[in-house]
Amino acid sequence: MESHGIGWMCRPHVAPPLSATPRVSLLRCILLATCISVMPPDADEWAVVERRGPHLLESGRPFVVHGFNTYWLMYFAADPATRPTVTAALAEAAHSGLNVCRTWALNDGGSRALQLKPFSYDEVFQALDFVISEARKHKIRLILSLCNNWKDYGGKAQYVRWGKEAGLDLTSDDDFFTDPTIKSYYKAFVKAVLTRINTITNGAYKDDPTILAWELINEPRCHSDPSGDALQAWIEEMPSYVKSIDPVHLLEIGVEGFYGPSTPELLHVNPDAYSGTVGTDFIRNHRALGIDLASIHIYSDTWLPHSVEDNHLQF
């Protein structure tokens, strides 16, 4: 582990390639917590991970994240032909010493949609039930992302399309963050997920210790407001709603990690000048009440496309 600004960067164990599954990328988390090496708890113990001040604890013991990112688990679990791939991925991850997986709890419209339209949901939920159940069997905690900034799997663009179909006067996908009706669509979906009763475990998601944290949205950006005020207002609004339903689980935002206008002295650390103008503001965003931890997304192959591997490692 190494000190990294506001917290500690938890370096996961590097798992070998999964021969029978799509590539599983490592998730490097900067936690608003101090990570302390400790032996894992007894296998029979399974309690919600909580935050006490700057520490993450499980049953009073420090909890250390060794994580990976595998967005496709629910999508694969929805098809009986590919469902075994989910079990295989989680089993190999556990065997490699990983204990946290970040994955989608979203699919808005389109193939195998979880959310068919606002306030209408499909029993693709049973695929998510399976993912959570299998993760628990393999003692892997989940970070579940509730929306996507990008058009893949619907995302904020699909919410805005639904709003336009309902007659709302919307001009940009960024209206997702500001329009009251669109926000009501999002909140309804969040409630449906958090209060879902798992058909395998018979427990509500909001009570399941398998879930480490909820993620508000994957990689939010609000290009229409480079000041960051619009996205910040959304970030400050949503935690109180989430925690009114589930006051137990941790909550994170899902931003990529770009510094913004509140810390001009750090803008040079961003991958490029453009990154500081997309409406996100890492430090300011994570000062919002109700946000428990943070993650960053590292794309060195994209940010340094012409460099050699040694430069990637140095970066």
Phi, psi and omega in degrees: 000152178222145177294138184212081175069248189280353182197216180238141173269120180269114181275120179284157169297145180271115181277149174293159179302144178271109188293331186256008184226163171300162183301133176257117182267149181283140176257117177262119184254131165264112183264145170278058183201157176267120181271126182237127181298136183200151176292143180294154179291167177304145186299335182280346181272137181204094182240159177298135174282130182236161176252128173238106185061233181269013185243145168259132184228145171235116183052039178084354180260146175301136179251126182249130180275125167237095196243166175214161185243118181219088191292337195270006188302311182295320181298317179290324181291341181285347181245120180305331182290329182252356181303321179300336178297326179296311179299318181296319181296315181293322180295316181290324177298314179298319179298330181274001177093009179276146184228000178221134177234131173262129184208169183280137163242048186208148167186102190257104182074170176080197185293133179054042184293136172278318177252111183285320177194173180305130177072012180227122188231151185257159178283016160305342174309329180295333175292320177291324173306315182295316180301313181295319179296316180292322178299318179297319179302326184261012177056044176244124176281156182240138164257116186254118180273135190259351179198163179238134174292331185269170185283344177300133181060031175093283176066195185296331178296323179292321176301317180293322176299316178300320179296317178296320178297333178273001177095009179286146179270089183242141185241348186208152174299337178291348175297344174308323186275346189237333185284127183300322181292317178298320178296328177291326175299312182298314181297323179296319178294316178304314180297319180298321180289310186295327182264003179302134174265117182295125183287349179261315182266344182066018177246154176286144177305320184294346179252002188269118180291350176299330181278118176283315185200155168265144175245126185298313183196140178284120172052055180296140172220148177224081186299331184290347180223082181299342179295336181088357185295319183295311179294322180298319179298320178295316180298323180286336180279320192287324181302320181295326178291312180302315185281348172289336178264318183227091181279000188266312187284157177288163182221135173229168184272304184111011181292160182286332178116015182282136173285152185228199187301335182287343180227068183300333181290348181252359183300330181292345180281338179300159180301328179201173182295326182298326185300334181275005184239014186263010175091001176257158185206092194308309183292310181299316181303319186274004171271357180295136180298132178100349176273124188261329183209171184226155173227156173236153180247121185251119179236066185297328179295328179276317183290330181236062191295336184253009183268167179266169186302323180299323178291324176299314181295320179295321179298000000 
